[in-house]
């Protein structure tokens, strides 16, 4: 009898405790939903500025919106997936990133966002995406995947806006970005110098004739109805006068663009990487780049696997059996057939520019 009374007396308590737990869980869930909603509610920056309130730092969701809008803008400006950082298959940024050090840094709060100490400034269709992905294999390098275009298109947004786009780095790691149009934009050298006169600059260069054809091929893949390469190359096809206002031709006049950079930076702060050797001997070119950046030689021949279908090297982790990371479908496009006379006329046009460029850099790239 006593046992029965005891059971009856404890049952209501258990029921109340059960109901309380359910209510507490619902309350926590509602609080979580409320916080999540508030964190995604948009703020009106222009209204804040009109009241004299300083603009808030760029949040993660703002960066995502920027990168998406930037991608559309770049596409309209005849760029490609390379600008968005997805020119490589399985390009998640985890190929290079040391997950153990990243987790440790996040736990002890030692990771910070810094302005880049080194920038890949050019050139378009020279091999800049390949170089960036090769560099991201190095544990002492963290690089933003998409092209920020800060110094040529978004400079008015300020350095703090730029800094927020950068990945977090540990003490001793280098922050990098790449935007190939910097090399040919006259305002950029002074702007980078104003940020830091010690910035290291890397330029990937390629045979200007091949580069121009590759540039045209990329544009034609998006706009199939554009005029022929030959008609765009010449101001007047009967006089054979090269149209230097066409960007595909203008970019390859490397010596002229380099003169603008040497007004602000000594040659010792610029490294010129051969786009051809980056394909034929990626480990050799990477040795030069790592030395220039003051880094130990971590990226070697063990990290590369040649892809005969693409004609480009793929990336691999020497310690794992995972699938190599190769160029995506936007890379290695088949070039159109260009009349040999047009090729020769372009080679004649570029020859004095190449000769001057070889003299300025102290390196013969063998394009002539």
C-alpha positions as CSV (number, residue, x, y, z in Angstrom):
1,X,0.0,0.0,0.0
2,X,2.8,2.4,0.9
3,X,4.6,1.5,-2.4
4,X,1.4,2.4,-4.4
5,X,1.0,5.8,-2.6
6,X,4.6,6.6,-3.3
7,X,4.3,5.9,-7.0
8,X,1.2,8.1,-7.2
9,X,2.9,10.9,-5.4
10,X,6.0,11.0,-7.7
11,X,4.1,10.7,-11.0
12,X,2.9,14.3,-11.2
13,X,6.4,15.6,-10.5
14,X,7.8,13.6,-13.4
15,X,5.1,14.9,-15.7
16,X,5.8,18.5,-14.7
17,X,9.5,18.0,-15.2
18,X,8.8,16.5,-18.6
19,X,6.6,19.4,-19.6
20,X,9.2,21.9,-18.3
21,X,12.0,20.3,-20.4
22,X,9.8,20.5,-23.5
23,X,9.0,24.2,-22.9
24,X,12.7,25.0,-22.2
25,X,13.7,23.3,-25.5
26,X,11.0,25.3,-27.4
27,X,12.2,28.6,-25.8
28,X,15.8,27.9,-26.7
29,X,14.8,27.1,-30.3
30,X,12.8,30.3,-30.6
31,X,15.7,32.3,-29.2
32,X,18.0,30.7,-31.8
33,X,15.6,31.4,-34.6
34,X,15.3,35.0,-33.5
35,X,19.1,35.5,-33.3
36,X,19.5,33.9,-36.8
37,X,16.9,36.2,-38.3
38,X,18.4,39.3,-36.8
39,X,21.8,38.5,-38.0
40,X,20.6,38.2,-41.6
41,X,18.5,41.3,-41.5
42,X,20.0,43.8,-44.0
43,X,21.2,47.2,-42.8
44,X,21.1,50.3,-44.9
45,X,24.6,51.6,-45.2
46,X,23.6,54.7,-47.1
47,X,21.2,55.7,-44.3
48,X,23.8,55.1,-41.7
49,X,26.3,57.3,-43.6
50,X,23.7,60.1,-44.0
51,X,23.4,60.1,-40.1
52,X,27.1,60.4,-39.7
53,X,27.5,56.8,-38.5
54,X,30.7,55.1,-39.6
55,X,30.2,52.2,-42.0
56,X,30.3,48.8,-40.3
57,X,33.0,46.3,-41.2
58,X,32.2,44.0,-44.1
59,X,30.5,40.8,-42.7
60,X,30.7,37.4,-44.2
61,X,27.4,37.6,-45.9
62,X,28.4,40.9,-47.4
63,X,31.5,39.4,-48.9
64,X,29.4,36.6,-50.5
65,X,27.1,39.2,-52.0
66,X,30.1,41.2,-53.3
67,X,31.7,38.1,-54.8
68,X,28.5,37.2,-56.6
69,X,27.9,40.7,-58.0
70,X,31.6,40.9,-58.8
71,X,31.4,37.7,-60.8
72,X,28.5,39.1,-62.9
73,X,30.4,42.3,-63.5
74,X,33.6,40.5,-64.5
75,X,31.6,38.3,-66.9
76,X,30.2,41.4,-68.5
77,X,33.8,42.6,-68.9
78,X,34.8,39.6,-70.8
79,X,36.5,37.8,-67.9
80,X,35.7,34.2,-67.0
81,X,35.4,31.6,-64.2
82,X,39.1,32.4,-63.4
83,X,38.0,35.7,-61.9
84,X,35.6,33.9,-59.5
85,X,38.2,31.5,-58.4
86,X,36.5,28.4,-59.9
87,X,38.7,27.8,-62.9
88,X,40.0,24.6,-61.3
89,X,38.1,21.4,-60.8
90,X,37.3,20.7,-57.1
91,X,38.7,24.1,-56.2
92,X,37.5,24.5,-52.6
93,X,40.6,26.2,-51.3
94,X,41.3,23.1,-49.1
95,X,44.1,21.8,-51.3
96,X,46.5,24.2,-49.8
97,X,45.1,25.1,-46.4
98,X,46.5,23.3,-43.4
99,X,43.4,22.4,-41.6
100,X,45.1,21.5,-38.3
101,X,46.8,24.9,-38.1
102,X,43.6,26.6,-39.1
103,X,41.6,25.0,-36.4
104,X,44.3,25.7,-33.8
105,X,44.4,29.3,-34.9
106,X,40.6,29.7,-34.7
107,X,40.6,28.2,-31.2
108,X,43.3,30.4,-29.7
109,X,42.2,33.5,-31.6
110,X,45.6,34.1,-33.3
111,X,44.2,34.3,-36.8
112,X,43.7,37.9,-38.2
113,X,42.9,39.5,-41.5
114,X,45.8,41.4,-43.0
115,X,46.3,43.4,-46.2
116,X,48.2,41.4,-48.8
117,X,52.0,41.5,-48.6
118,X,52.2,40.0,-52.1
119,X,50.0,40.4,-55.2
120,X,49.8,38.7,-58.5
121,X,49.2,41.7,-60.7
122,X,49.1,40.2,-64.2
123,X,48.7,39.3,-66.9
124,X,45.3,38.2,-68.2
125,X,45.5,34.8,-69.9
126,X,49.1,34.4,-68.8
127,X,48.6,31.7,-66.2
128,X,47.8,33.7,-63.1
129,X,45.1,31.2,-61.9
130,X,47.5,28.3,-62.2
131,X,50.2,30.2,-60.2
132,X,47.7,31.1,-57.5
133,X,46.6,27.6,-57.0
134,X,50.2,26.3,-57.0
135,X,51.0,28.9,-54.3
136,X,48.0,27.8,-52.2
137,X,49.7,24.5,-51.7
138,X,52.2,26.2,-49.5
139,X,51.3,26.1,-45.8
140,X,52.7,29.7,-45.3
141,X,50.4,31.3,-47.9
142,X,46.7,32.1,-47.6
143,X,45.1,33.7,-50.7
144,X,41.6,34.9,-51.6
145,X,40.2,32.9,-54.5
146,X,38.1,35.4,-56.4
147,X,39.7,38.5,-57.9
148,X,39.0,41.5,-55.6
149,X,39.7,44.2,-58.3
150,X,40.2,46.6,-55.5
151,X,42.9,48.9,-56.9
152,X,41.2,49.2,-60.3
153,X,37.4,49.1,-59.7
154,X,36.7,49.3,-56.0
155,X,39.3,51.6,-54.7
156,X,36.8,54.1,-53.3
157,X,35.5,51.5,-50.9
158,X,38.7,51.9,-48.8
159,X,41.4,49.6,-47.4
160,X,39.3,48.3,-44.5
161,X,36.7,47.0,-47.1
162,X,39.7,45.4,-48.9
163,X,41.1,43.9,-45.8
164,X,37.8,42.2,-44.9
165,X,37.9,40.3,-48.2
166,X,41.2,38.7,-47.2
167,X,41.4,35.2,-45.6
168,X,42.5,35.0,-41.9
169,X,46.2,34.2,-41.4
170,X,48.4,33.0,-38.6
171,X,51.5,34.8,-37.6
172,X,54.2,34.2,-40.2
173,X,51.7,33.4,-43.0
174,X,51.6,35.6,-46.2
175,X,48.3,37.0,-47.4
176,X,48.0,37.1,-51.2
177,X,45.5,38.0,-54.0
178,X,45.6,38.1,-57.7
179,X,43.9,40.5,-60.2
180,X,45.5,40.4,-63.6
181,X,44.2,43.7,-64.8
182,X,46.3,45.6,-62.3
183,X,49.4,45.4,-64.5
184,X,47.8,47.3,-67.3
185,X,45.8,49.9,-65.3
186,X,47.9,53.1,-64.9
187,X,46.4,54.2,-61.5
188,X,47.2,50.9,-59.8
189,X,51.0,51.2,-59.2
190,X,50.6,54.4,-57.1
191,X,47.6,53.0,-55.2
192,X,49.5,49.8,-54.2
193,X,52.5,51.9,-53.2
194,X,50.3,54.0,-51.0
195,X,49.1,50.9,-49.3
196,X,52.6,49.5,-48.8
197,X,55.8,50.4,-50.6
198,X,57.1,47.0,-49.5
199,X,54.5,44.9,-51.4
200,X,56.0,42.1,-53.5
201,X,54.6,42.0,-57.1
202,X,54.4,38.9,-59.3
203,X,53.6,39.1,-63.1
204,X,53.0,36.0,-65.1
205,X,53.9,36.7,-68.7
206,X,53.4,34.7,-71.9
207,X,54.2,35.0,-75.6
208,X,52.1,38.1,-76.4
209,X,50.9,36.6,-79.7
210,X,49.6,33.4,-78.1
211,X,48.2,35.4,-75.2
212,X,46.2,37.6,-77.6
213,X,44.7,34.6,-79.3
214,X,43.9,33.0,-76.0
215,X,42.2,36.3,-74.9
216,X,40.2,36.4,-78.1
217,X,39.2,32.7,-77.7
218,X,37.9,33.4,-74.2
219,X,35.8,36.3,-75.4
220,X,34.4,34.3,-78.4
221,X,33.3,31.5,-76.0
222,X,30.9,34.0,-74.5
223,X,30.1,36.1,-77.6
224,X,30.2,33.8,-80.6
225,X,29.1,36.6,-83.0
226,X,32.1,38.8,-82.4
227,X,34.2,39.8,-85.5
228,X,37.1,37.6,-86.6
229,X,40.5,37.8,-84.8
230,X,42.1,39.2,-88.0
231,X,39.5,42.0,-88.4
232,X,40.0,43.1,-84.7
233,X,43.8,42.9,-84.9
234,X,44.2,45.5,-87.7
235,X,42.8,49.1,-87.9
236,X,42.7,48.6,-91.6
237,X,43.3,45.1,-92.9
238,X,44.6,46.3,-96.3
239,X,47.3,48.5,-94.7
240,X,48.3,45.9,-92.0
241,X,48.3,48.6,-89.3
242,X,47.9,46.9,-85.8
243,X,45.1,48.3,-83.7
244,X,46.8,48.9,-80.4
245,X,43.6,50.2,-78.8
246,X,42.2,46.6,-78.8
247,X,42.9,45.3,-75.3
248,X,44.0,41.8,-76.6
249,X,46.8,43.5,-78.4
250,X,47.6,46.2,-75.9
251,X,48.1,43.9,-72.9
252,X,51.0,42.2,-74.6
253,X,53.0,45.4,-74.8
254,X,54.7,44.4,-71.6
255,X,57.6,46.9,-71.6
256,X,55.2,49.9,-71.9
257,X,53.2,48.7,-68.8
258,X,56.3,47.9,-66.8
259,X,57.6,51.5,-67.2
260,X,54.6,52.7,-65.1
261,X,55.4,50.2,-62.3
262,X,59.1,51.2,-62.2
263,X,58.1,54.7,-61.3
264,X,56.9,53.4,-57.9
265,X,58.7,50.1,-57.3
266,X,62.3,48.9,-57.8
267,X,62.8,45.9,-60.0
268,X,63.8,43.9,-57.0
269,X,60.2,43.9,-55.8
270,X,58.9,42.5,-59.1
271,X,59.1,38.9,-60.2
272,X,58.3,37.9,-63.8
273,X,57.1,34.3,-64.1
274,X,57.2,32.5,-67.5
275,X,53.7,31.2,-68.3
276,X,55.3,28.7,-70.7
277,X,57.6,27.3,-68.0
278,X,54.8,27.3,-65.5
279,X,53.3,24.5,-67.7
280,X,56.5,22.7,-68.8
281,X,58.4,23.0,-65.5
282,X,56.0,24.1,-62.8
283,X,58.3,22.9,-60.0
284,X,61.2,25.0,-61.4
285,X,59.1,28.2,-61.7
286,X,57.7,27.6,-58.2
287,X,61.2,27.4,-56.8
288,X,61.8,30.9,-58.1
289,X,58.5,32.2,-56.7
290,X,59.0,30.7,-53.3
291,X,62.6,32.2,-53.1
292,X,61.2,35.6,-54.2
293,X,58.6,35.5,-51.4
294,X,61.2,34.5,-48.8
295,X,59.5,31.1,-48.2
296,X,61.0,27.7,-47.6
297,X,60.7,25.4,-50.6
298,X,57.6,23.4,-49.9
299,X,56.0,23.1,-53.3
300,X,58.1,20.7,-55.4
301,X,57.7,18.3,-58.3
302,X,55.9,15.9,-56.0
303,X,52.9,18.2,-56.1
304,X,52.4,18.0,-59.9
305,X,50.8,15.5,-62.2
306,X,50.7,16.2,-65.9
307,X,47.3,16.0,-67.6
308,X,47.9,15.0,-71.3
309,X,44.2,15.6,-72.2
310,X,44.5,19.3,-71.1
311,X,48.2,19.8,-71.7
312,X,48.5,21.3,-68.2
313,X,49.8,20.1,-64.9
314,X,47.3,19.0,-62.2
315,X,47.9,19.4,-58.4
316,X,48.1,16.6,-56.0
317,X,49.0,16.0,-52.3
318,X,52.1,13.8,-52.2
319,X,51.0,12.1,-49.0
320,X,47.5,11.1,-50.2
321,X,45.9,9.1,-53.0
322,X,43.2,11.6,-53.6
323,X,42.2,12.7,-57.1
324,X,44.5,15.4,-58.6
325,X,43.0,18.9,-58.9
326,X,43.0,19.8,-62.6
327,X,42.1,22.7,-64.8
328,X,38.3,23.2,-65.3
329,X,36.5,23.3,-68.6
330,X,37.2,27.1,-68.9
331,X,40.9,26.4,-69.3
332,X,42.8,24.9,-72.2
333,X,40.3,25.9,-74.8
334,X,41.1,25.1,-78.4
335,X,42.4,28.2,-80.3
336,X,40.9,29.1,-83.6
337,X,43.0,28.8,-86.7
338,X,44.7,32.2,-87.5
339,X,46.2,32.9,-90.9
340,X,50.0,32.6,-90.7
341,X,50.5,36.0,-92.2
342,X,48.5,37.6,-89.3
343,X,50.6,35.7,-86.8
344,X,53.8,36.9,-88.4
345,X,52.6,40.5,-88.6
346,X,51.9,40.3,-84.9
347,X,55.3,38.8,-84.1
348,X,57.0,41.6,-86.1
349,X,54.9,44.2,-84.1
350,X,55.8,42.8,-80.7
351,X,59.4,42.2,-81.4
352,X,60.7,45.6,-80.3
353,X,58.5,45.6,-77.2
354,X,59.8,42.1,-76.4
355,X,63.4,43.1,-76.8
356,X,62.9,46.1,-74.5
357,X,61.1,43.9,-72.0
358,X,64.0,41.4,-72.0
359,X,66.4,44.2,-71.4
360,X,64.4,45.7,-68.5
361,X,63.9,42.4,-66.7
362,X,67.3,40.9,-67.5
363,X,65.6,37.7,-68.8
364,X,65.1,36.5,-72.4
365,X,61.7,34.7,-72.5
366,X,62.4,33.3,-76.0
367,X,59.3,34.5,-77.7
368,X,61.0,35.7,-80.9
